[in-house]
Amino acid sequence: MNINVTGIDPAVLLMELHNNTNSPNTWACNLTAVHRDITVDEAREQLGPEEDGVQHFSDYILGRPIKAFLKKGDDGEIYLCGTGSYDRNAGEGTAQRIVNKLKGLAPNAQSSVS
């Protein structure tokens, strides 16, 4: 599922994605895991380079699986893509609820999903 996240600060989105999932119980994840919520400044430090007007981040952030990515659509809007993999770890619908919270929408509303 692709969720429209246009207008949301990528660092704030990444912070919320990180803080709403858990680290898998694997050696590699536990080695790099931060066993607490992170701040927006810590999330900003984890952002990768911007390409085509879209900020990038890794599949795993401080030991927690994100497994979603940002992409600019043909309509010029920014979408959070690959949310099924994120939701598999964080719980079904978690990515949508995070975006809704950041946009000030009802928790189960669909936020311009494509």
C-alpha atoms as one frame of an Amber mdcrd trajectory, in Angstrom:
protein
   0.000   0.000   0.000   1.179   3.539  -0.741   0.153   6.269   1.694   0.302
   9.949   0.790   2.701  11.673   3.226   3.112  14.969   1.385   3.758  17.762
   3.863   5.015  15.501   6.663   8.599  16.114   7.766  10.501  12.912   6.838
  12.380  12.992  10.167   9.118  13.155  12.122   7.696  10.305  10.031  10.827
   8.199  10.551  10.781   8.895  14.301   7.164   7.732  14.533   7.809   4.651
  12.395  10.772   3.717  14.594   8.982   4.389  17.859   5.953   2.300  16.869
   7.736  -0.962  16.081  10.035  -3.278  17.994  13.441  -4.745  17.329  13.337
  -8.384  16.226  15.093 -10.743  18.604  18.137 -11.299  16.413  21.787 -10.825
  17.209  22.327  -8.239  14.455  19.299  -6.131  15.389  20.033  -6.258  19.113
  23.612  -5.183  18.462  22.468  -1.919  16.841  19.157  -1.473  18.654  18.275
   1.568  20.690  15.918   0.152  23.310  13.955   3.370  23.732  12.029   5.803
  21.607  14.145   8.187  19.565  13.812  11.931  19.151  13.187  13.765  15.908
  16.826  14.946  15.966  18.035  11.341  16.254  15.730  10.362  13.399  17.040
  13.255  11.290  20.588  11.881  11.769  19.407   8.556  10.297  18.014  10.070
   7.089  19.917   9.259   3.942  20.488  11.487   0.938  17.669  13.267  -0.828
  17.093  12.230  -4.423  14.449  13.640  -6.759  13.018  15.671  -3.887  12.541
  12.591  -1.688  14.430  11.821   1.520  15.660   8.244   1.880  16.207   6.018
   4.907  17.451   2.476   5.534  15.396  -0.682   5.970  16.547  -0.889   9.588
  16.902   2.157  11.820  18.772   1.663  15.072  17.891  -2.032  15.105  14.208
  -1.680  14.273  12.735  -2.747  10.921  11.191   0.046   8.893  11.047  -1.770
   5.537   9.097   1.085   3.928  10.359   3.884   1.713   9.421   7.285   0.341
   8.727   7.787  -3.349   7.522  10.702  -5.437   4.445   9.756  -7.439   3.676
  10.789 -10.996   1.317  13.349  -9.453   4.253  15.022  -7.638   3.019  13.872
  -4.207   5.248  11.965  -1.773   4.143   8.453  -0.777   5.203   6.034   1.925
   5.510   2.753   0.015   6.016  -0.867   1.045   3.997  -0.449   4.214   2.932
  -4.100   4.212   6.423  -5.106   5.314   6.436  -2.440   8.034   2.980  -3.478
   9.237   4.044  -7.138   9.350   6.424  -6.180  12.173   4.539  -3.289  13.768
   0.975  -4.580  13.452  -1.595  -4.360  10.676  -2.524  -0.770   9.835   0.173
   0.824  11.999   1.730   2.833   9.148  -1.672   4.280   8.201  -2.451   5.159
  11.835   0.918   6.941  12.160   0.304   9.016   9.019  -3.243   9.807  10.148
  -1.934  10.967  13.526   0.656  13.206  11.860  -1.973  14.634   9.512  -4.520
  15.074  12.303  -6.974  12.559  10.800  -9.118   9.935  12.489  -7.018   6.828
  13.311  -8.608   4.515  10.720  -9.199   7.023   7.919  -7.600   6.349   4.549
  -5.064   9.067   3.754  -5.003   9.329  -0.034  -3.928   5.738  -0.502  -2.917
   4.582  -3.953
